[in-house]
Amino acid sequence: MPFYNVWIEHVALDLNQTFTYRHDAPLERGMRVKVPFNHRELVAIVMEACEQPDDPSRIKDVIEVLDEQPLLNEELFGLAAYMADTYVSSMMSCFKTMLPPALRPATRRASVVYEDWFVAGDSTQPLTKKGQETWERLKDALPMKASAFRKLAKSHARSFLERGYLRVEKRRKESALDLPEKEDQTFALTDEQRDAIAQISASSHDVFLLHGVTGSGKTEVFLRLAEQALSENRQVLFLVPEIGLTPMMIARVRSRFRQNIAIYHSQMSASEKYDQYEKVRTGEVQIVVGTRSACFMPFSNLGLILMDEEHDTSYKQDMMPKYHTRDLVLWRGAYHHCKVVLASATPSLESYARAYRGVFELVELKQRIARTMPAIRMIDLRQEPVVQGFSQSLLDAIARRLEKKEQVILLLNRRGYLPVVKCQACNEVITCPDCGIALSYHRSNDSLMCHCCGTVYAFDHTCPHCGSKHFFDHGMGTEKLEQRIQSLFPQARIVRMDADSTRKKNAHARLLEQFENEGDILIGTQMVAKGLDFPNVTLVGILQADAGLVRSDYRASEIAYEMLEQASGRAGRAEKEGEVLIQTFDQDHYVMKSVQNHDYKSFFVREMQYRHLGSYPPYVYMATIVFSHDDLEKAERVARQAKERLDGVRVLGPIEISMRMKKKRVRLLVKDKSQPHLETVMWDLVHHFDRSNVKMEINMHPLMLEE
């Protein structure tokens, strides 16, 4: 049949439909083709063959077929459809997200690098004596890179080509990744680890939440489960949330299995990604280690998915389609009938609630390998003098560690900072009486705004709790912190790890190796709080611990708890005892108490009460709709019209939020007890609402309200 429906490369929801083209030769579902569209040539993906349209004379011809084999199999088509439905996004945006840059259906796409290879021809023409000797010496080594052959054959290479002894082939240049590798350390399993492995292996459940305290040996459990899957000749996917954790996981996996593994993360080049993708597709490798995008690798026989630090917000994509990796691995696990293990010392409330209800099977590791958790001490900044942002207790502790040649990690909590108002006298944070979250200060009109419901309050600069007129002014960056600590400890070798210092390729691995081998103090933001395992780190200091607690977001306490607990877990992971000092203005806050006692369950109970009272996830499903335009009034008008169309759901807003790309932005917050109903309402808005040139962006199940 010569007619085919295709998805064109545009990702806009307005064009989220197939278009029909003609091609006389057979086309397979999942191939890329080039087609004429609106006076342009665009790349498209073949969806299916179709019946002849009513007016075939209007159907245009496919210009070019770009692939010999389909890029997408039935599983990946199904996954794209699931993503599009769940996250209210176009099918094409899902295809583009799933495929590596070199294979994406786009007119302008990253190219694959090719190089010349020599292969043997079938010539029998005579050669000189010297040429014949050289040919006999090298012919069995073919095929060979042209550059390498020329070095060995010298002047004879040209003659071999001219006489037909050699042919040139263009082959994809394979990327030689600089992968970390260490000697394998096979640890004797603790009773808890052995029980956890046995429980997961024997259970009829498919999804497990491995809740293990920091340093309890979750990675060793991962590796033993992977051994079982590999022994059955099945593939294994290891997921970590950030690039900074990838080198350590790669090193552990390579040292254990001594075989090729595929690596996939955002700092790799297009050629490197394509090379790794092909290794998985062709079955050359059985193990994949990577960040969020590795969940799209073209597995054919997936036997186990391991998702480390499952709570981490990095698993949520911040561009369309705004998917959560956890949802996609659960879908792929069900498709392949393989087990999925989600692991964390601080599980997300959504995952722990599912485990609590029996949807996931809970597996616990309650003891550290080193047996003792680090001692945690709260430093009350209202009572203790501060020198350049450091309490005297923290400075003394750093000095002691440096004297003993032990290492220190300093975490500066800058995550999601917003200008909240906090009383210097009584430590009260001014909150919205309706939503229970911190109000944000807007200097332009000297007012307080709730970034959830949008209510604006006048600010008379007086604390409603104690009458004081003095408020804290938080703020210090990692560079300033590095300068201050260097001036206080001039002999210390300091390594700074933040967004700026890790921009360059392989910077994460290089900085971690530098700290492990020669560093004294590691300074960083949230990326140093999780997953790092350095046996000589005995002190962790946390500065501005309160900054996370007063974010104007419903997840503020959860994110703060996760960061503080994870950071605390970096100390004392081996024989040496660890200590954690947390500088705070509010040591009696329930988050601080839970961290100090390493008590996740009490935090979970308290936080779930708050979520229930405020009608937040996991008790409801949420979506945000952001309208952006040069004209704020126009964006607000369209947002109000959209709100009127949203039937059967609770809608908060519209409120103005921070600008992006010089555009004014207005947000609606939508809540619903039914996920299918929420998706239906959102799709109805997409299909039947005229946005009048105002950009509308939907984020299903947002992890933060302020995007």
N, C-alpha and C positions, 0 to 999 in steps of 0.2 A: 504494500500500500504506500503510495508516494506522499501522503500528507501526515505531518507531525505537529504535535503541540509542543511548544518550547517555552521555557522561562527566559526572558531577556535579562541582561546584566544589571538593569536599574533596580535599586533596592527599595525605592519608595513604595509605601503601602498603596498609593494610588494606582500603581502598575502591578499589583500583586495578583496577576492572572497569567494564564498561558496564551500564546499567540500561535496561529497556524501558519505553517510554511510547507512548501513542496520540495521533495528531493527524490529522484527516481531510484537511486541506490539505497539499499536498506540502511537504516540508522538504528543504533541501539540506545535504549534508555540509559541516560547518564553520560552520554558523549557531549563534548562541546562542539558547537557549530558557529559559523559567522553568518549573520543574517542582515538584510536591509531593514532599518526601522527609522521611520520619520526622517528620511534623507541622510541617514548615517549608517555606517556599518558597525553592528554591535555583536558581542559574543553572547551566546545563549547556551542553555543546557536542555537537551532533549528529554521531554517528559514521557511521551508515549506516541504511538501511531494512532491516527484517528480516521474517522469516516470522511468521505469527500464532502466539503462544505457545499451549501446551496449554490453559491456562486464561485466556482473554482477559478474563474478568470481573474478574480481579484487577489488570489493567493500568490505571494511572491516566492521566488526560489531561494533555497539555501545557497549562499555564496561559496562556502568552503567548510569541509569537515576537518576539525582540528585534532581529533584523537582517533587512534586505531582501535582502542579498547575503551569501554566506559570507565569514567573516573569514579562514579558513585554506584555502589551496589544497592540491593533492596534494603539492607539494614540502614544505610546512611540516608536513603530517601525517607524511610520511616522516621528516623531520628530528626531529620529536617522538618517533617510535617509536625512532629510532636513539639519541637521548639517553636515553630511558627504559631501553632495554636495556643500554646501555654504562655508565650511571652509577647503575643500580639505583634508579630513582626513578619516581614515578607519572606517567602520561601527563598528568594535569591540572596537576601542578607544572611540566611542560615547556610546556604551553599558556600558563600564566600568565606564565612567564618570557619566552616569545617575543612576547607581545602587549603593546602599550603599556598603561599603567595604566587609561586610559579605556575600553579594549576588553576588559579581562580578564574572564573568566567568574567573577564574584564578586558576592555580594549587596551588599556595600559596596565600591564602587570609586571611584576618582577620576573626577570628572565633567568633561565637556567644557563649556567656556564658550561660550554662544551670545549673539548680539546681534541687534537689530532692523535690518533692511534695508528700504528702500522700493523697490518695483518698480512699473512703470506698470500702471494698471488700464485698463479699456475704457469708461470713462464718457464721455458726451457732454453732461452737464448744463452749463448756462451758468455762466460765471464772471464776476466783475467785470472791468472793463478792466485794472485793476492786476494782478488775479489771473491773467488770461489772458496778460499780458506776462511775468509771473514763470514761469508754466507753460511757455511757448514757450522761455524762456531755459534752463530746467533739464531738460526732459523727455528730451533726448537724452543727458543724463549718467546717466540711470537704467540699471541699479539702482545705488543709493548707500546708504551707511550712513545710518540714520535721523538720527543725531546730526549728521552733516555736512550733510544736506539741510535740517534745521531751521535751521541757522545761515545757510544761503544763502536760504531761502524766508521765514524769520522767521514772521510771523503767518499766512501763507498755508498752511503745512503742514497745519494742522488742517483747514482748509476742503477741501484736496485729498483728505484721507483721508475726510472725511464725505461728499464728493460722488463718491467712487469713482475719482478720478484716480490714487490711490495704493493699493497693497496692502502689508501688512506681512508680511515673511518672516523666520523665524528662521534665521540662518546661523551656522555655526561661526566663532567669533572666531579669526582668524588671528594667530599670534604674530609680533611683529616682533623677531627675534633681533638682539642687538647683536653683529654679527660683525666680528672684526678683519680689516682689509684693508690691504695694502701695495702699493707699486708693484712690478710684476713685474720680477724680475731674471733675464734669460735668460743663463745661463752657457754659455760655450764648453765643450763636453764634452772631458774628458781622453780619452786613448787607452783607458784602462781602462774608463771609463764607456761609451764607444762600443762597445767589445768586449762589455761586459756586456749592453747593450741588444740587440745583434745576436745574442748567444748565446741569450738568453731568447726573442727573437722567432722565431728559426729552429728552436729545439729542438722535438722531438716530445714531450718531457717535459711533465707538467702542473704539477709542484710543484718550486719552486726555493728553495734557501737562498742568499740574497745575503749573504755574509760580507764586510763592508767595515769597515775600521778606522774609528775615530771621525774625522769630518771628511772622509771620502772621497767624499762627494757621493751618498749613497744616495737622498736625497730627490729630487734632480734625475733620477736613473734612474727613480724612481717616476713622476714627472711626465711624462717622455717615453713611458713605457709606457702611462700613462693616456691620453695624446694618441692613441696608436694605437688603443686600445679605443674611445674616443669617436668617432674618425673612422669606425669601423665601426658606429656608432650603438648601441653596447652600454654597459651600466652599469658603474660602477667603485666598489669599496668600499675606502676607506682606513681602516685600523684603527690606533689608538695605544693604549698600555696604560693611561694615566692622563689625567684631565681636564687636568692641568697642561700636557700636551703638545698638547692639542687646539687651543688658540688659534693656536699657531705653524703647525700643519699647515693649519688653516683659512685662515690668511692666505696661505700659499704657494699653496694650491689656488685660492682665489678670485682672487688676483692673476694667476695663469696663465690660467685658463679664462674668467673674466669671465661666469659664468653662475650661475644658482641652484644651490646645493648644499644637501643635507639634512645637518643636524647632529644627533647623537644621543648623549647622555651622561647620567649619573645626576643631575646638578644642574639639569636642566631640569624645568619644571613639567609636570603631566599634559597640559595643553592644548598646550604647546609640543611635547611628544613626539608627541601625536596628530597635530598639524599636520604635523610632519616625516614621520611614518609615512605619512600620506595622500598627501603629495607624491611619495613613492617608489611607492606602490601605483598611483597614477593616471598615472605616467610623466611627471610634471611636471618632475622633476629626474633627472639621470643620474649624479650623483656623491654619495656619502655619505661623510662623515668622522665618525668616532665612536670611542667606547671599546667595551668588551666586548659590550654589549647591541646594538650596531649590526649585529652579525653576523646578527640575526634580521629585518632589514628585508625587506619583501615584494618582492624583486626579481623581475622577469619576464624579463629578458634580461641577466643578469650576464655581463660579459666579462672582468673582471680583479679579483682580490682582492690587496691589498697590506697586509701585516701587519708594521708597524714594531716594533722592539724585541721580537721574537718570544719572547725568553727570559724576559720579565718575568712575575713571579708574579701580577701584577694580572689577567692573562688567565684565571686560574683562579677560578671562582665559589666563594664560601665558604658559600653557602646552597644548599639543595636546589632544583633538581638541581645537583650540584657539578661542572659541566662545565668543560672546558678549551676556550677559544675556538679554539685551533689545530685541534683535532679537528673542530669544527663547520665551519670554513671549508674544510677539506680535503673534507668531505662535500659542502658546497654547491658547491665548485669542480668536483668530479666530476659532480654533478648537472647543472650548467650547461655542462659541457665547457669550462671557462675555466681560465686559468692562475692559479696561486696563488704569490705571491712572499713568502717569509718572510725578513725582513731583521734583522740585528743585527751589532754589532761583537763581541758576546760570545754566540754562539748557545748555546741550551740543549744540554746533553750529548745529550739524546734526538734533537734535530734534527740535530746535527752527526754523530751516529752513523749516522743514516739517510742523510745525504749521503755519509758515508764508505763505506757499503755500496751506494750507488747508487740507493737508494729515492727520494731527492730528488736533483736535479741541483745541484751546487755551483757557484756563481758568485762570484768573488772580486774585491774592490777592495783592493789591498794598499798603496796610496799615498794620502796625504792630498792634498786639493786644494792646500793651502798647502805641500805637499811635506815639511815637517818635523813630526815628532811632538814634543809638549812634553817638555822635560827633566824626568825624575822623580828626586827625591832623597828617600831614606829618612832620617828623623830618629830616631835611636836614643834613646828616652826613658830608657834606663838610663845613658846617658852625658851627655846634655845637660840643663842645668837647665830647670825648667818654672815659668812664671809664670801662675798662675790657669788652668792647663790648657794653656797655649801654650808651646811651645819658643821660645827666643830667636831661633832661625833663622827660624821662621815669623813672629814679630813683626817682625823686621827686613825680611823680604820683603814683608809687608803695607805697612809704612811706605814702602818704595821705590815700590810700585805706586801708593799714594795720592798720593805726591809727583809722579808722572808722569801723574796724572789717568787712570790705568787702573783696571780693575775687578777685584774679587776675589770668588771663591765659596768659602765655608767649609762643608764637609760634616761634620755630626756623625753618626757611625755609631751609630744606636740600634736598628737593625732586629733584631727578634727577641731582644732581650736577655734572658738567663736568668742566674741566680746561679751561674756556674761558678767553679771553684776553680783559681786560677792562682798559682804560687809567685812571690814577689817577688824571691827570690834567684837562681833559675836559669831562671825563665820557663816552667817545666814546667806543663802543664795535666793534671789528673788525669782519666784516661779509663777507660772500661769495657774490661776485657781481652777481652771477647767481641765487643763491637760496634764498638770503636774510636772511639766518640764521647764528647764531654766529659760527665762526670758533673755533675749539678745538686745544689747544696747545699740541703738542707731544714732551715731553722732550727728548726722545731717539734720535731724529734727529733734534731737535730744529726747528720744522716747525709747520705750521698751516694747519689743514685739515678741509674740509667741510664734515660732516658726512651724507650729503644727496647725493651730486653728486660725492664725492670722490676726488675732486681737491685738490692738495697739493700746498701750497704757502710757499715761503721762509719767514722767520721772522727775521727782522733786529732790533727788539726790539725798534722800533720807531713808535710813533702813526702817522698814515697817515693824521690825522685830524689837530693836533696841533704841532706835532714834539716832544712831550715829550717822555722821555724814562722810565717813572715810571708807573707801572701797579699794580693793586690791587691783593692781595693774600687773597682770601676769605677762611674761614674755622673755624668752631667751632662746636663741638658735644654737645649733650644734657647733657652728664655727666659733661663736663667742664662747661657748662652753669649752671647746678645745683650747682656745687662747688662755682662758682663765686657769684651767687645770694645769696647763704647761707652765704658766708663771708661778703657780704654787708648788709644782713638782718638776723643776727644770730638767732633772736627769731622767725622768720617765719617758719611755718610748710609747708614743700615743698613736693609735690607729683610729681614724674617724670613718664611720660607715653610715652614710645617709643617702638621700636621693641624688645629691650633687656628686659625691665621691664614687658612686656606683654607676654612673652613666655609661662609661666606656665598656666595651665588650670584655667579658671575663673578669670584670673588676671585683665582683663579689668573691669569686674563688681566690683571686690574688690577695685581697685584703684579709680574708679569713686565714689564709696560709701565712701571711705576714704576721698577723696577731699570734697565731699558734706557735710560730717558730721564734719570734723575737720581740713581740709586743708585751707591754706591761699593762696598758689601760686601753680598753676598747670603748669608744664613745659612739652612741648612735641613737636613732629614733626607734620606732617599733620593730624594725627589721632585726635588731639585736636581741629582741625579747623572746624569740621562739626558736626551737629546734636546734640551737647551737650546743655542741657537746665538747667542751674543753676541760679536761681533767684538772688543769692547774688553776682554774678560776675558782676562787674561794670567797670573793666578795662581789655582790651586786648592789649598786647604789641607784635608787630611783628618784629622780628630781621632778618636781612639778606633778607629783602623783595625783593631785586633786584636779588637774586640768581636764582629765577625761570625765570626771564625775559631774561636772557642771556644763557639759555640752548640751545644747538645746535639741536633744534627739531622744526618742524613746528607748534606744539601745545604749544610751550613755553608760549606764551602770554595768551592763553585760560586757561591753567592749573594754571598759576600765578594769573590770575584774579579770578578764582573760589576759590582758596585757600584764597586769601586776603579777598574777599567778604564774604566767609563763616566764616572765623575767626572773621571778624568784627562783624558778627551777633551774636557772643556768649556774647556780652556785653549788659547790660541794657535790659534784656528780661522781667523784671517785673516792679515794681513800681519805683525802683531806676534808675536814669539816667546812661547811659553807655558812656564810652569814649574809643576810639581806638587810639593808637599811633603807627605809622608805620615808622620805621627807614629805610631811603632810600637815595641813592646817586642820584636818578633821579626822583624827585617829579613831573616833567612835562611830564613823559611818559604817553601815553594815557590810559594804564592799571591803573596807579595810579589815574589819573583824574576820570576814570569811577568808581573806588572803592570809592573815596572820595565823589562822588556825588550819590552813589548807583544807577548808571545809566547803567543798563545792555544793554539797546537798543543801546546806542551810542557805547558801546564796540562791540556789535554784528555787527553793520554796518561797523565799522572800520576794524574789524577782517575779515569779509567776503570779504572786498575789497582786503586785503592781500592774502587771500586764492585764490581768483579769479585770481589775478595777478601771483601767484606762482603755479597755477594749483594744488591745494591741496583739500582734502575733505572739504565740501560736494560737490564740483564741479567735482571731479573725484573720482573713486574708486581705492584703492591702495592695493598692496600686497608686502610683502618682502619675498625674498628667501635667506636663509642663508646656506652657504656651510661650513662644518667644517671638518678638518683633521689635523693630526700631521704636515703635510708638507704644508706650506702656498702656495708654487708654484703650487702644485697639486690642492688645493682648488680653486685657482685663475683660473687655466686652465679649470677646469670643469665649473666654473661659466661663463667664456667667451663662452664656447661651448653652455651652456644653453641659454645664451643671444641671440645667433644666431638663436635658435629655437623659440624664443618668437616672433611670427609674429603678426602684427596689433596692438601692444601696445607700449607705450613709456617705455624704460628701462634705468635707471640710474645705473652706476656702471660698473663692480664690484669694491667695495672698501673694504679694511680691516677694521674690527671693533674689539671690545674688545674680549679677549679670554674667553672661558668658558670650565670648566672641562679640563684645560691644552691643549685645542684644539685651533688651529688657525682658525679664522672665516672670511669669505668673504660674502658680501651682495650685492644682486641686489634689486633695488627698481622699481616696476612695476606700471604704471598708465594706466587707461583706463576709457573712459566715460561710458562704458556699463558694468554693473555688470555681467550679464549672459555671455558676451563675455570674461571677465576677468576670470571667473570660468572655461569656456571652454578651454582657453589657458593654465591655470594652470594644469588642468586634463590631457591635451595633453602632457605637460611636464612630468607629473608623469608616464604616460603609455608608452611613447615612447623615454625616454631619459636614457642613461646608465650613471650612476653617478660614476662608477669605484671605488667603495668602499668609496666614499666621502659622508658623511652624508648630506642630503638636508632637510631643514625644511622650510615649507611654513607658513606664517602668513597672513591670509586674513584680510583686513581692520585693520591694526595695529594702535594702538593709539599712539605709540612712535616708532621712527625709530631706536633708540639705544636700543636693547633688552638685 
